[in-house]
Amino acid sequence: MSDMQKRPEDIDRESEEIIEETMKEIFDDINNSDEFKEMDDSYEESEEAEESGQEDKTEEENDRPDMEDTDTGGISSDDSDIEAAKRIGDGEESDGIDVPDEDAPGFAVDEDDTEESDSEEDDSESEDDDFETREEDYESEDDDGEKEETEAEKELRRHRRRKKAGIIAASVLGALILIYLGFALFFNSHFMFFTEINGQDFSMKSVGQVEEYMKKQVADYVLTLEESDGGSETVRGSDISLEYVQGKELKELVKKQNNFCWIESLWKHPEITAEVGVKYDENALKSMIENLNCLKPENQTESVDAHPEFKDTEFVVVPEVIGTQIDTEKFNEAVATAINGFASTVNLTDAGCYIKPRFVSDSKEVIAAKDAMNSYLGASITYDFSPSTEVVDASVISQWVKVDGDMNVTFDEEAVKAYIQTLADKYNTKGKTRTFTTASGNSVTVEGGSYGWRIDQEAEYNALTANIKNGETVTREPEYSSRAASHDANDFGNTYAEVDLTNQQMYFIQNGQVVLQSGIVTGNPSKGHATPQGTYSLAYKALDQVLRGKKLPDGTYEYESPVKFWMPFNGGIGFHDATWQPTFGGARYQTNGSHGCVNMPYDKASQLYDLISAGTPVILHY
């Protein structure tokens, strides 16, 4: 295990402890630096000059005459200041002349000067008289004098304390500056506190120490690939012939440090990513990568985009799922960068090696799609199939609203059309076989015809999706291409025309009652003109029409028959008066039948014309 691995506790130390441990090394660097030596030589010269000046000063003082000493009474300047302040406090007045106290330290009378003292005695006596007079004047001011003495002493003490404090502060500041500059000088060739290079701690290490570490680690180098599912795979340096190559990168990194801002590294831990100088067999690395389990197709799953999904009562955003499908280009780049940087691990997720989803939970496209889809859930469409109803609400709409790969909201067209088809299957009656009770009370089965309900499915799809997009709440019928009288079992209702092809009779039933009955002549079956059975509805009615047959090559028609009352229900087949028929009913239709129309006596046709209207059901049966 390397030195760097043996000391992980360095990272957790307090900054003060690290600084204390580093001080000796810093000051050794300072003492050995050229700049410090120059400063030291200059300082020694200044010291020598100062000592020489002091000696000269001492000699000069020793050479002074004794008269100068007697002027001060042997008291230093500072002591004289204190003594003067004391004399003033005792009420003495110096008149600008220092009067030393006989008891004061350093005061002595020279025997050789006795005569001079005697000669001055008379003058002193006269001055003593004046002094006693002044002393009496001062006695009245004794209290104020004591106060002035106290303030003067205090002021002097404060002055000296301030002076001393200033000297101490300047000394401390100087020491701190020296320490700060020492660290700055140290970090000119070392990495700062808490520095990591490619994930490895190199705090306060020199370039040489880092390079030595790299050299030692090459033989045992292992790159661990951390996969998203918690698994891992490794690439060993020995398998790719990894070698350390000394370069200039580390030196450049040290130079790029702002060493005068070294203190910031105590809380801003520098993290450096760099190529530190290695070489390896690229073909061997490529071969190893190709055989990694994480790159095998069977071990890769695609990512899933975040998307809206219906939950309970509304659409919510389902978060994205990051799969294990590898972006090969980014993977190769991440591995190469790690090896070149001598990194020990690569987290494939952090390195962006997996193909990520296009849309995530907070993508604006996903949120907009969710909101749009939820707005559609406010629609409610009620289909009226009296007496039945069908409702399209949020529970149904939520199954139809979809988003495509670009988060565009669409309708599942096939699902919507399938729903409409279920309505058609349930409610369409057109063309269906019906069980019918005749006017004579017989039950017959009627097949074919064009009558009945039929939903126009294409038109209804457009109408329904428009209702949903607009968030409408409506009750309506579907779009029909064919209508009937009711949605009951007998969709023709209780007002209709009945044609009994077997008995050659017709009936008009109004509100369940027979209001008209007449013999008829229908199509001639022997000529292929038999009137078809089925359920139809009257198309329209018109007066004074000419019924024509097929147009012949010469421009004439197969037949032309003017009629007064024309009421078609099956293309060119309809009710009309037939004045050319001598009789109606019975078996006449088998020999003298029509081309398919229902021939009626003139008066019966007139009555029917008044009773029937467009859309009235017409039921023909055998």
DAKA-V496075 format. One record per helix or strand of 2 or more residues. SS is the DSSP state (A for helix, B for strand). FROM is the first residue (numbers start at 1). TO is the last residue. Records with the same first field share a line. If there is no record, write none. Layout:
SS = FROM-TO, FROM-TO
This chain:
A = 3-6, 8-12, 15-32, 34-62, 66-72, 77-89, 111-119, 121-139, 142-186, 207-218, 237-240, 249-256, 259-266, 282-290, 293-295, 297-299, 328-340, 364-376, 394-397, 413-427, 457-469, 525-527, 589-592, 602-611
B = 196-197, 200-201, 222-226, 232-236, 243-244, 271-272, 278-279, 307-311, 314-318, 345-347, 380-385, 388-392, 401-403, 409-411, 434-437, 443-446, 454-455, 473-476, 480-482, 496-500, 505-510, 513-521, 534-537, 542-548, 560-570, 573-577, 598-600, 617-621
